[in-house]
Amino acid sequence: MANTHDSTKTMSQEMQNIMDHANALVDATSGELDDRIKTARAALKERLTSVKGDYGQIEAQLLDKVQAADEFIHVKPYYAIGTTFVAGLLLGWFMSRK
C-alpha cells in the first residue's frame, strides 16, 4: 500500500506542476493585446478552473478503487493469485499465436 501511496503522490505532484505551468502561462500573457491571445488565455483559464474540480473528484475515486482492490487482495489472496495466473496464461497464449 505504501508503494501505491507514493505513486499516487507522485502523480498528484505532476498534475499540480502542469496546472502551475498553465497558470504561469496565463499570467505571462496577461499584457498581450492580440484578440487571439486574449481568447486563448480566457479559454485556458476557464478550462483550468474546470480541471481543478474534476481532478479532485478523479483522484478521490482512484484512491477509493485502489483501497478497495488492496482490501480485496488482503481478504482473498488466492483469488488474486488465481486470476493473475489465468490472465498470464491467456496473455502468453495470445502472444505465442502467429
Gaussian input, Z-matrix of N, CA and C with variables (Angstrom, degrees):
# hf/3-21g

backbone

0 1
 N
 C     1     B1
 C     2     B2     1     A1
 N     3     B3     2     A2     1     D1
 C     4     B4     3     A3     2     D2
 C     5     B5     4     A4     3     D3
 N     6     B6     5     A5     4     D4
 C     7     B7     6     A6     5     D5
 C     8     B8     7     A7     6     D6
 N     9     B9     8     A8     7     D7
 C    10    B10     9     A9     8     D8
 C    11    B11    10    A10     9     D9
 N    12    B12    11    A11    10    D10
 C    13    B13    12    A12    11    D11
 C    14    B14    13    A13    12    D12
 N    15    B15    14    A14    13    D13
 C    16    B16    15    A15    14    D14
 C    17    B17    16    A16    15    D15
 N    18    B18    17    A17    16    D16
 C    19    B19    18    A18    17    D17
 C    20    B20    19    A19    18    D18
 N    21    B21    20    A20    19    D19
 C    22    B22    21    A21    20    D20
 C    23    B23    22    A22    21    D21
 N    24    B24    23    A23    22    D22
 C    25    B25    24    A24    23    D23
 C    26    B26    25    A25    24    D24
 N    27    B27    26    A26    25    D25
 C    28    B28    27    A27    26    D26
 C    29    B29    28    A28    27    D27
 N    30    B30    29    A29    28    D28
 C    31    B31    30    A30    29    D29
 C    32    B32    31    A31    30    D30
 N    33    B33    32    A32    31    D31
 C    34    B34    33    A33    32    D32
 C    35    B35    34    A34    33    D33
 N    36    B36    35    A35    34    D34
 C    37    B37    36    A36    35    D35
 C    38    B38    37    A37    36    D36
 N    39    B39    38    A38    37    D37
 C    40    B40    39    A39    38    D38
 C    41    B41    40    A40    39    D39
 N    42    B42    41    A41    40    D40
 C    43    B43    42    A42    41    D41
 C    44    B44    43    A43    42    D42
 N    45    B45    44    A44    43    D43
 C    46    B46    45    A45    44    D44
 C    47    B47    46    A46    45    D45
 N    48    B48    47    A47    46    D46
 C    49    B49    48    A48    47    D47
 C    50    B50    49    A49    48    D48
 N    51    B51    50    A50    49    D49
 C    52    B52    51    A51    50    D50
 C    53    B53    52    A52    51    D51
 N    54    B54    53    A53    52    D52
 C    55    B55    54    A54    53    D53
 C    56    B56    55    A55    54    D54
 N    57    B57    56    A56    55    D55
 C    58    B58    57    A57    56    D56
 C    59    B59    58    A58    57    D57
 N    60    B60    59    A59    58    D58
 C    61    B61    60    A60    59    D59
 C    62    B62    61    A61    60    D60
 N    63    B63    62    A62    61    D61
 C    64    B64    63    A63    62    D62
 C    65    B65    64    A64    63    D63
 N    66    B66    65    A65    64    D64
 C    67    B67    66    A66    65    D65
 C    68    B68    67    A67    66    D66
 N    69    B69    68    A68    67    D67
 C    70    B70    69    A69    68    D68
 C    71    B71    70    A70    69    D69
 N    72    B72    71    A71    70    D70
 C    73    B73    72    A72    71    D71
 C    74    B74    73    A73    72    D72
 N    75    B75    74    A74    73    D73
 C    76    B76    75    A75    74    D74
 C    77    B77    76    A76    75    D75
 N    78    B78    77    A77    76    D76
 C    79    B79    78    A78    77    D77
 C    80    B80    79    A79    78    D78
 N    81    B81    80    A80    79    D79
 C    82    B82    81    A81    80    D80
 C    83    B83    82    A82    81    D81
 N    84    B84    83    A83    82    D82
 C    85    B85    84    A84    83    D83
 C    86    B86    85    A85    84    D84
 N    87    B87    86    A86    85    D85
 C    88    B88    87    A87    86    D86
 C    89    B89    88    A88    87    D87
 N    90    B90    89    A89    88    D88
 C    91    B91    90    A90    89    D89
 C    92    B92    91    A91    90    D90
 N    93    B93    92    A92    91    D91
 C    94    B94    93    A93    92    D92
 C    95    B95    94    A94    93    D93
 N    96    B96    95    A95    94    D94
 C    97    B97    96    A96    95    D95
 C    98    B98    97    A97    96    D96
 N    99    B99    98    A98    97    D97
 C   100   B100    99    A99    98    D98
 C   101   B101   100   A100    99    D99
 N   102   B102   101   A101   100   D100
 C   103   B103   102   A102   101   D101
 C   104   B104   103   A103   102   D102
 N   105   B105   104   A104   103   D103
 C   106   B106   105   A105   104   D104
 C   107   B107   106   A106   105   D105
 N   108   B108   107   A107   106   D106
 C   109   B109   108   A108   107   D107
 C   110   B110   109   A109   108   D108
 N   111   B111   110   A110   109   D109
 C   112   B112   111   A111   110   D110
 C   113   B113   112   A112   111   D111
 N   114   B114   113   A113   112   D112
 C   115   B115   114   A114   113   D113
 C   116   B116   115   A115   114   D114
 N   117   B117   116   A116   115   D115
 C   118   B118   117   A117   116   D116
 C   119   B119   118   A118   117   D117
 N   120   B120   119   A119   118   D118
 C   121   B121   120   A120   119   D119
 C   122   B122   121   A121   120   D120
 N   123   B123   122   A122   121   D121
 C   124   B124   123   A123   122   D122
 C   125   B125   124   A124   123   D123
 N   126   B126   125   A125   124   D124
 C   127   B127   126   A126   125   D125
 C   128   B128   127   A127   126   D126
 N   129   B129   128   A128   127   D127
 C   130   B130   129   A129   128   D128
 C   131   B131   130   A130   129   D129
 N   132   B132   131   A131   130   D130
 C   133   B133   132   A132   131   D131
 C   134   B134   133   A133   132   D132
 N   135   B135   134   A134   133   D133
 C   136   B136   135   A135   134   D134
 C   137   B137   136   A136   135   D135
 N   138   B138   137   A137   136   D136
 C   139   B139   138   A138   137   D137
 C   140   B140   139   A139   138   D138
 N   141   B141   140   A140   139   D139
 C   142   B142   141   A141   140   D140
 C   143   B143   142   A142   141   D141
 N   144   B144   143   A143   142   D142
 C   145   B145   144   A144   143   D143
 C   146   B146   145   A145   144   D144
 N   147   B147   146   A146   145   D145
 C   148   B148   147   A147   146   D146
 C   149   B149   148   A148   147   D147
 N   150   B150   149   A149   148   D148
 C   151   B151   150   A150   149   D149
 C   152   B152   151   A151   150   D150
 N   153   B153   152   A152   151   D151
 C   154   B154   153   A153   152   D152
 C   155   B155   154   A154   153   D153
 N   156   B156   155   A155   154   D154
 C   157   B157   156   A156   155   D155
 C   158   B158   157   A157   156   D156
 N   159   B159   158   A158   157   D157
 C   160   B160   159   A159   158   D158
 C   161   B161   160   A160   159   D159
 N   162   B162   161   A161   160   D160
 C   163   B163   162   A162   161   D161
 C   164   B164   163   A163   162   D162
 N   165   B165   164   A164   163   D163
 C   166   B166   165   A165   164   D164
 C   167   B167   166   A166   165   D165
 N   168   B168   167   A167   166   D166
 C   169   B169   168   A168   167   D167
 C   170   B170   169   A169   168   D168
 N   171   B171   170   A170   169   D169
 C   172   B172   171   A171   170   D170
 C   173   B173   172   A172   171   D171
 N   174   B174   173   A173   172   D172
 C   175   B175   174   A174   173   D173
 C   176   B176   175   A175   174   D174
 N   177   B177   176   A176   175   D175
 C   178   B178   177   A177   176   D176
 C   179   B179   178   A178   177   D177
 N   180   B180   179   A179   178   D178
 C   181   B181   180   A180   179   D179
 C   182   B182   181   A181   180   D180
 N   183   B183   182   A182   181   D181
 C   184   B184   183   A183   182   D182
 C   185   B185   184   A184   183   D183
 N   186   B186   185   A185   184   D184
 C   187   B187   186   A186   185   D185
 C   188   B188   187   A187   186   D186
 N   189   B189   188   A188   187   D187
 C   190   B190   189   A189   188   D188
 C   191   B191   190   A190   189   D189
 N   192   B192   191   A191   190   D190
 C   193   B193   192   A192   191   D191
 C   194   B194   193   A193   192   D192
 N   195   B195   194   A194   193   D193
 C   196   B196   195   A195   194   D194
 C   197   B197   196   A196   195   D195
 N   198   B198   197   A197   196   D196
 C   199   B199   198   A198   197   D197
 C   200   B200   199   A199   198   D198
 N   201   B201   200   A200   199   D199
 C   202   B202   201   A201   200   D200
 C   203   B203   202   A202   201   D201
 N   204   B204   203   A203   202   D202
 C   205   B205   204   A204   203   D203
 C   206   B206   205   A205   204   D204
 N   207   B207   206   A206   205   D205
 C   208   B208   207   A207   206   D206
 C   209   B209   208   A208   207   D207
 N   210   B210   209   A209   208   D208
 C   211   B211   210   A210   209   D209
 C   212   B212   211   A211   210   D210
 N   213   B213   212   A212   211   D211
 C   214   B214   213   A213   212   D212
 C   215   B215   214   A214   213   D213
 N   216   B216   215   A215   214   D214
 C   217   B217   216   A216   215   D215
 C   218   B218   217   A217   216   D216
 N   219   B219   218   A218   217   D217
 C   220   B220   219   A219   218   D218
 C   221   B221   220   A220   219   D219
 N   222   B222   221   A221   220   D220
 C   223   B223   222   A222   221   D221
 C   224   B224   223   A223   222   D222
 N   225   B225   224   A224   223   D223
 C   226   B226   225   A225   224   D224
 C   227   B227   226   A226   225   D225
 N   228   B228   227   A227   226   D226
 C   229   B229   228   A228   227   D227
 C   230   B230   229   A229   228   D228
 N   231   B231   230   A230   229   D229
 C   232   B232   231   A231   230   D230
 C   233   B233   232   A232   231   D231
 N   234   B234   233   A233   232   D232
 C   235   B235   234   A234   233   D233
 C   236   B236   235   A235   234   D234
 N   237   B237   236   A236   235   D235
 C   238   B238   237   A237   236   D236
 C   239   B239   238   A238   237   D237
 N   240   B240   239   A239   238   D238
 C   241   B241   240   A240   239   D239
 C   242   B242   241   A241   240   D240
 N   243   B243   242   A242   241   D241
 C   244   B244   243   A243   242   D242
 C   245   B245   244   A244   243   D243
 N   246   B246   245   A245   244   D244
 C   247   B247   246   A246   245   D245
 C   248   B248   247   A247   246   D246
 N   249   B249   248   A248   247   D247
 C   250   B250   249   A249   248   D248
 C   251   B251   250   A250   249   D249
 N   252   B252   251   A251   250   D250
 C   253   B253   252   A252   251   D251
 C   254   B254   253   A253   252   D252
 N   255   B255   254   A254   253   D253
 C   256   B256   255   A255   254   D254
 C   257   B257   256   A256   255   D255
 N   258   B258   257   A257   256   D256
 C   259   B259   258   A258   257   D257
 C   260   B260   259   A259   258   D258
 N   261   B261   260   A260   259   D259
 C   262   B262   261   A261   260   D260
 C   263   B263   262   A262   261   D261
 N   264   B264   263   A263   262   D262
 C   265   B265   264   A264   263   D263
 C   266   B266   265   A265   264   D264
 N   267   B267   266   A266   265   D265
 C   268   B268   267   A267   266   D266
 C   269   B269   268   A268   267   D267
 N   270   B270   269   A269   268   D268
 C   271   B271   270   A270   269   D269
 C   272   B272   271   A271   270   D270
 N   273   B273   272   A272   271   D271
 C   274   B274   273   A273   272   D272
 C   275   B275   274   A274   273   D273
 N   276   B276   275   A275   274   D274
 C   277   B277   276   A276   275   D275
 C   278   B278   277   A277   276   D276
 N   279   B279   278   A278   277   D277
 C   280   B280   279   A279   278   D278
 C   281   B281   280   A280   279   D279
 N   282   B282   281   A281   280   D280
 C   283   B283   282   A282   281   D281
 C   284   B284   283   A283   282   D282
 N   285   B285   284   A284   283   D283
 C   286   B286   285   A285   284   D284
 C   287   B287   286   A286   285   D285
 N   288   B288   287   A287   286   D286
 C   289   B289   288   A288   287   D287
 C   290   B290   289   A289   288   D288
 N   291   B291   290   A290   289   D289
 C   292   B292   291   A291   290   D290
 C   293   B293   292   A292   291   D291

   B1=1.4348
   B2=1.5216
   B3=1.3356
   B4=1.4575
   B5=1.5218
   B6=1.3313
   B7=1.4553
   B8=1.5180
   B9=1.3193
   B10=1.4623
   B11=1.5211
   B12=1.3126
   B13=1.4612
   B14=1.5262
   B15=1.3400
   B16=1.4620
   B17=1.5171
   B18=1.3360
   B19=1.4625
   B20=1.5153
   B21=1.3204
   B22=1.4584
   B23=1.5175
   B24=1.3160
   B25=1.4596
   B26=1.5266
   B27=1.3238
   B28=1.4560
   B29=1.5231
   B30=1.3338
   B31=1.4617
   B32=1.5219
   B33=1.3023
   B34=1.4544
   B35=1.5257
   B36=1.3103
   B37=1.4667
   B38=1.5285
   B39=1.3247
   B40=1.4683
   B41=1.5270
   B42=1.3300
   B43=1.4681
   B44=1.5246
   B45=1.3199
   B46=1.4602
   B47=1.5280
   B48=1.3406
   B49=1.4659
   B50=1.5259
   B51=1.3266
   B52=1.4665
   B53=1.5197
   B54=1.3258
   B55=1.4662
   B56=1.5252
   B57=1.3265
   B58=1.4625
   B59=1.5288
   B60=1.3396
   B61=1.4657
   B62=1.5296
   B63=1.3156
   B64=1.4618
   B65=1.5287
   B66=1.3220
   B67=1.4674
   B68=1.5249
   B69=1.3194
   B70=1.4616
   B71=1.5250
   B72=1.3258
   B73=1.4618
   B74=1.5227
   B75=1.3111
   B76=1.4697
   B77=1.5195
   B78=1.3290
   B79=1.4616
   B80=1.5269
   B81=1.3316
   B82=1.4627
   B83=1.5193
   B84=1.3104
   B85=1.4647
   B86=1.5227
   B87=1.3220
   B88=1.4690
   B89=1.5245
   B90=1.3236
   B91=1.4620
   B92=1.5180
   B93=1.3127
   B94=1.4622
   B95=1.5255
   B96=1.3238
   B97=1.4524
   B98=1.5263
   B99=1.3114
   B100=1.4617
   B101=1.5320
   B102=1.3213
   B103=1.4706
   B104=1.5233
   B105=1.3270
   B106=1.4637
   B107=1.5257
   B108=1.3130
   B109=1.4629
   B110=1.5197
   B111=1.3240
   B112=1.4619
   B113=1.5205
   B114=1.3220
   B115=1.4550
   B116=1.5311
   B117=1.3262
   B118=1.4687
   B119=1.5274
   B120=1.3198
   B121=1.4610
   B122=1.5283
   B123=1.3142
   B124=1.4677
   B125=1.5216
   B126=1.3378
   B127=1.4650
   B128=1.5370
   B129=1.3290
   B130=1.4656
   B131=1.5230
   B132=1.3275
   B133=1.4593
   B134=1.5331
   B135=1.3219
   B136=1.4694
   B137=1.5263
   B138=1.3084
   B139=1.4679
   B140=1.5312
   B141=1.3269
   B142=1.4646
   B143=1.5235
   B144=1.3034
   B145=1.4583
   B146=1.5192
   B147=1.3168
   B148=1.4613
   B149=1.5305
   B150=1.3210
   B151=1.4640
   B152=1.5213
   B153=1.3229
   B154=1.4643
   B155=1.5213
   B156=1.3167
   B157=1.4639
   B158=1.5134
   B159=1.3303
   B160=1.4651
   B161=1.5240
   B162=1.3243
   B163=1.4613
   B164=1.5237
   B165=1.3049
   B166=1.4617
   B167=1.5102
   B168=1.3288
   B169=1.4649
   B170=1.5257
   B171=1.3183
   B172=1.4661
   B173=1.5236
   B174=1.3194
   B175=1.4637
   B176=1.5262
   B177=1.3247
   B178=1.4625
   B179=1.5308
   B180=1.3335
   B181=1.4651
   B182=1.5198
   B183=1.3246
   B184=1.4647
   B185=1.5242
   B186=1.3123
   B187=1.4605
   B188=1.5222
   B189=1.3288
   B190=1.4629
   B191=1.5247
   B192=1.3380
   B193=1.4728
   B194=1.5276
   B195=1.3187
   B196=1.4636
   B197=1.5265
   B198=1.3226
   B199=1.4551
   B200=1.5258
   B201=1.3385
   B202=1.4624
   B203=1.5292
   B204=1.3300
   B205=1.4584
   B206=1.5274
   B207=1.3183
   B208=1.4600
   B209=1.5274
   B210=1.3166
   B211=1.4626
   B212=1.5228
   B213=1.3369
   B214=1.4660
   B215=1.5206
   B216=1.3185
   B217=1.4659
   B218=1.5202
   B219=1.3206
   B220=1.4674
   B221=1.5262
   B222=1.3365
   B223=1.4608
   B224=1.5277
   B225=1.3192
   B226=1.4691
   B227=1.5327
   B228=1.3259
   B229=1.4667
   B230=1.5244
   B231=1.3283
   B232=1.4638
   B233=1.5269
   B234=1.3139
   B235=1.4695
   B236=1.5242
   B237=1.3176
   B238=1.4639
   B239=1.5283
   B240=1.3221
   B241=1.4670
   B242=1.5212
   B243=1.3242
   B244=1.4655
   B245=1.5199
   B246=1.3108
   B247=1.4594
   B248=1.5226
   B249=1.3159
   B250=1.4617
   B251=1.5222
   B252=1.3188
   B253=1.4541
   B254=1.5292
   B255=1.3237
   B256=1.4728
   B257=1.5204
   B258=1.3244
   B259=1.4634
   B260=1.5277
   B261=1.3292
   B262=1.4597
   B263=1.5220
   B264=1.3371
   B265=1.4677
   B266=1.5226
   B267=1.3244
   B268=1.4717
   B269=1.5231
   B270=1.3178
   B271=1.4563
   B272=1.5283
   B273=1.3255
   B274=1.4639
   B275=1.5178
   B276=1.3094
   B277=1.4714
   B278=1.5280
   B279=1.3315
   B280=1.4602
   B281=1.5316
   B282=1.3139
   B283=1.4650
   B284=1.5176
   B285=1.3269
   B286=1.4692
   B287=1.5273
   B288=1.3186
   B289=1.4739
   B290=1.5153
   B291=1.3183
   B292=1.4664
   B293=1.4747
   A1=110.36
   A2=118.12
   A3=121.30
   A4=110.57
   A5=116.94
   A6=120.83
   A7=110.68
   A8=117.48
   A9=121.90
   A10=110.09
   A11=116.34
   A12=120.41
   A13=110.29
   A14=117.72
   A15=121.44
   A16=111.08
   A17=117.27
   A18=121.18
   A19=111.15
   A20=115.96
   A21=120.48
   A22=110.37
   A23=116.11
   A24=120.33
   A25=110.52
   A26=117.33
   A27=121.73
   A28=110.86
   A29=116.79
   A30=121.02
   A31=110.33
   A32=116.75
   A33=121.48
   A34=110.65
   A35=116.53
   A36=120.66
   A37=110.93
   A38=117.71
   A39=121.31
   A40=111.42
   A41=116.29
   A42=119.68
   A43=110.76
   A44=116.57
   A45=120.32
   A46=110.39
   A47=117.37
   A48=120.96
   A49=111.21
   A50=116.87
   A51=120.58
   A52=110.05
   A53=116.77
   A54=119.72
   A55=111.13
   A56=117.84
   A57=120.73
   A58=111.37
   A59=116.64
   A60=120.57
   A61=110.98
   A62=116.49
   A63=119.67
   A64=110.81
   A65=116.67
   A66=119.54
   A67=111.14
   A68=117.41
   A69=120.93
   A70=110.70
   A71=116.93
   A72=121.02
   A73=111.11
   A74=116.06
   A75=120.29
   A76=110.01
   A77=117.12
   A78=120.52
   A79=112.07
   A80=117.15
   A81=120.90
   A82=112.40
   A83=116.78
   A84=120.06
   A85=112.72
   A86=117.46
   A87=119.82
   A88=112.57
   A89=118.54
   A90=120.94
   A91=114.16
   A92=118.33
   A93=121.50
   A94=110.60
   A95=116.31
   A96=121.21
   A97=113.63
   A98=117.63
   A99=121.21
   A100=109.75
   A101=116.65
   A102=121.46
   A103=112.19
   A104=117.19
   A105=119.65
   A106=110.73
   A107=117.01
   A108=120.48
   A109=109.75
   A110=116.99
   A111=120.11
   A112=111.10
   A113=116.68
   A114=121.08
   A115=111.00
   A116=115.88
   A117=120.64
   A118=110.15
   A119=116.60
   A120=121.24
   A121=110.98
   A122=116.60
   A123=120.59
   A124=111.16
   A125=115.81
   A126=119.83
   A127=110.77
   A128=116.19
   A129=120.13
   A130=110.88
   A131=116.37
   A132=120.07
   A133=110.96
   A134=116.58
   A135=121.12
   A136=110.80
   A137=115.75
   A138=120.48
   A139=111.18
   A140=117.21
   A141=120.47
   A142=110.93
   A143=116.82
   A144=120.46
   A145=110.57
   A146=115.81
   A147=120.73
   A148=111.48
   A149=116.34
   A150=121.29
   A151=111.28
   A152=118.05
   A153=120.19
   A154=110.94
   A155=117.25
   A156=120.29
   A157=112.53
   A158=115.99
   A159=120.40
   A160=111.35
   A161=116.81
   A162=121.20
   A163=110.89
   A164=116.84
   A165=120.15
   A166=111.67
   A167=116.98
   A168=121.00
   A169=111.06
   A170=116.99
   A171=120.88
   A172=110.41
   A173=116.80
   A174=120.01
   A175=110.70
   A176=117.06
   A177=120.43
   A178=111.06
   A179=117.40
   A180=120.76
   A181=110.85
   A182=117.12
   A183=121.05
   A184=110.78
   A185=116.80
   A186=119.88
   A187=111.21
   A188=117.45
   A189=120.43
   A190=111.13
   A191=116.65
   A192=120.59
   A193=111.36
   A194=116.62
   A195=120.31
   A196=110.28
   A197=117.12
   A198=120.00
   A199=111.29
   A200=117.36
   A201=120.57
   A202=110.48
   A203=116.92
   A204=120.36
   A205=110.80
   A206=117.25
   A207=121.38
   A208=110.90
   A209=116.40
   A210=120.78
   A211=111.06
   A212=116.96
   A213=120.64
   A214=110.87
   A215=116.85
   A216=120.41
   A217=110.57
   A218=117.21
   A219=119.50
   A220=111.38
   A221=117.28
   A222=120.78
   A223=110.92
   A224=117.13
   A225=121.81
   A226=110.34
   A227=117.20
   A228=118.90
   A229=113.55
   A230=117.59
   A231=119.29
   A232=111.48
   A233=117.37
   A234=119.84
   A235=110.00
   A236=116.62
   A237=120.41
   A238=110.67
   A239=116.92
   A240=120.26
   A241=110.43
   A242=117.38
   A243=121.22
   A244=112.29
   A245=116.41
   A246=120.12
   A247=110.89
   A248=116.93
   A249=120.84
   A250=110.75
   A251=117.26
   A252=121.59
   A253=110.91
   A254=117.10
   A255=121.61
   A256=110.17
   A257=117.38
   A258=120.24
   A259=110.34
   A260=117.41
   A261=120.94
   A262=112.21
   A263=116.17
   A264=119.57
   A265=111.45
   A266=116.19
   A267=119.80
   A268=111.48
   A269=117.15
   A270=120.41
   A271=110.50
   A272=117.20
   A273=120.47
   A274=112.26
   A275=116.93
   A276=120.53
   A277=110.22
   A278=117.54
   A279=120.82
   A280=111.43
   A281=117.55
   A282=120.22
   A283=112.22
   A284=117.58
   A285=119.71
   A286=112.10
   A287=117.13
   A288=119.44
   A289=110.06
   A290=115.29
   A291=119.15
   A292=111.88
   D1=-31.67
   D2=179.86
   D3=-64.31
   D4=-39.51
   D5=178.55
   D6=-63.68
   D7=-40.34
   D8=178.26
   D9=-64.92
   D10=-40.82
   D11=179.24
   D12=-64.21
   D13=-40.65
   D14=178.35
   D15=-64.16
   D16=-41.81
   D17=178.94
   D18=-65.03
   D19=-40.84
   D20=178.95
   D21=-65.75
   D22=-40.23
   D23=179.27
   D24=-65.38
   D25=-40.36
   D26=177.92
   D27=-63.84
   D28=-44.45
   D29=178.76
   D30=-62.81
   D31=-41.38
   D32=179.32
   D33=-63.00
   D34=-42.01
   D35=179.20
   D36=-65.49
   D37=-40.29
   D38=178.35
   D39=-63.14
   D40=-43.03
   D41=177.98
   D42=-63.65
   D43=-38.89
   D44=178.45
   D45=-65.06
   D46=-39.11
   D47=176.91
   D48=-62.55
   D49=-41.96
   D50=179.39
   D51=-62.92
   D52=-44.65
   D53=179.52
   D54=-65.90
   D55=-36.46
   D56=177.59
   D57=-64.52
   D58=-41.71
   D59=178.23
   D60=-64.86
   D61=-40.15
   D62=178.30
   D63=-65.40
   D64=-40.50
   D65=176.34
   D66=-64.02
   D67=-38.79
   D68=177.03
   D69=-63.21
   D70=-38.03
   D71=176.93
   D72=-64.13
   D73=-42.70
   D74=177.52
   D75=-61.35
   D76=-44.23
   D77=-179.72
   D78=-67.39
   D79=-35.92
   D80=-178.57
   D81=-68.20
   D82=-28.66
   D83=-178.04
   D84=-96.57
   D85=12.94
   D86=-175.63
   D87=-67.96
   D88=-25.44
   D89=-178.37
   D90=-90.59
   D91=-2.53
   D92=-177.57
   D93=-73.08
   D94=145.08
   D95=-176.78
   D96=-105.64
   D97=-11.28
   D98=-177.91
   D99=-65.96
   D100=137.58
   D101=-178.19
   D102=-64.39
   D103=-36.75
   D104=179.93
   D105=-65.09
   D106=-39.99
   D107=179.81
   D108=-68.81
   D109=-40.13
   D110=177.66
   D111=-62.24
   D112=-42.17
   D113=179.71
   D114=-65.70
   D115=-45.50
   D116=179.87
   D117=-64.63
   D118=-39.52
   D119=179.37
   D120=-63.79
   D121=-43.98
   D122=179.36
   D123=-64.93
   D124=-41.84
   D125=179.44
   D126=-64.70
   D127=-41.61
   D128=179.91
   D129=-65.78
   D130=-41.53
   D131=179.48
   D132=-63.71
   D133=-41.84
   D134=178.37
   D135=-64.18
   D136=-43.09
   D137=-179.07
   D138=-66.61
   D139=-39.01
   D140=178.01
   D141=-61.82
   D142=-41.56
   D143=178.19
   D144=-61.71
   D145=-42.70
   D146=179.55
   D147=-66.11
   D148=-42.19
   D149=-176.78
   D150=-66.79
   D151=-35.95
   D152=179.87
   D153=-58.96
   D154=-42.21
   D155=177.81
   D156=-69.40
   D157=-43.59
   D158=179.71
   D159=-63.97
   D160=-39.37
   D161=-178.17
   D162=-63.29
   D163=-40.71
   D164=178.62
   D165=-61.82
   D166=-41.59
   D167=179.11
   D168=-67.09
   D169=-44.22
   D170=-178.84
   D171=-64.98
   D172=-41.03
   D173=179.37
   D174=-63.01
   D175=-41.70
   D176=178.77
   D177=-64.24
   D178=-42.29
   D179=178.49
   D180=-64.77
   D181=-41.92
   D182=179.58
   D183=-61.96
   D184=-44.38
   D185=179.24
   D186=-63.55
   D187=-38.77
   D188=177.07
   D189=-62.05
   D190=-44.04
   D191=179.96
   D192=-64.98
   D193=-41.85
   D194=-179.83
   D195=-64.60
   D196=-42.30
   D197=179.12
   D198=-66.48
   D199=-37.24
   D200=177.85
   D201=-65.60
   D202=-42.39
   D203=178.75
   D204=-65.20
   D205=-41.71
   D206=178.68
   D207=-62.43
   D208=-42.32
   D209=178.73
   D210=-65.40
   D211=-41.61
   D212=178.90
   D213=-61.97
   D214=-42.70
   D215=-179.50
   D216=-65.53
   D217=-35.73
   D218=178.71
   D219=-72.25
   D220=-34.08
   D221=-178.59
   D222=-77.37
   D223=-42.93
   D224=-177.01
   D225=-129.38
   D226=74.77
   D227=-175.95
   D228=-67.93
   D229=-29.65
   D230=-177.78
   D231=-70.90
   D232=-31.24
   D233=174.82
   D234=-64.55
   D235=-42.85
   D236=179.63
   D237=-65.15
   D238=-41.80
   D239=178.99
   D240=-65.28
   D241=-44.31
   D242=179.65
   D243=-63.97
   D244=-43.00
   D245=179.09
   D246=-63.84
   D247=-42.30
   D248=178.38
   D249=-64.54
   D250=-39.91
   D251=179.03
   D252=-62.87
   D253=-47.90
   D254=179.77
   D255=-63.60
   D256=-42.14
   D257=178.81
   D258=-63.11
   D259=-39.20
   D260=177.04
   D261=-64.68
   D262=-40.90
   D263=177.08
   D264=-62.08
   D265=-46.65
   D266=179.74
   D267=-63.64
   D268=-42.45
   D269=178.80
   D270=-63.37
   D271=-43.34
   D272=176.99
   D273=-63.11
   D274=-39.11
   D275=179.20
   D276=-65.65
   D277=-45.47
   D278=179.79
   D279=-64.99
   D280=-36.92
   D281=-179.15
   D282=-73.65
   D283=-27.59
   D284=-178.16
   D285=-81.99
   D286=-16.35
   D287=179.32
   D288=-74.34
   D289=148.45
   D290=178.43
   D291=-118.49

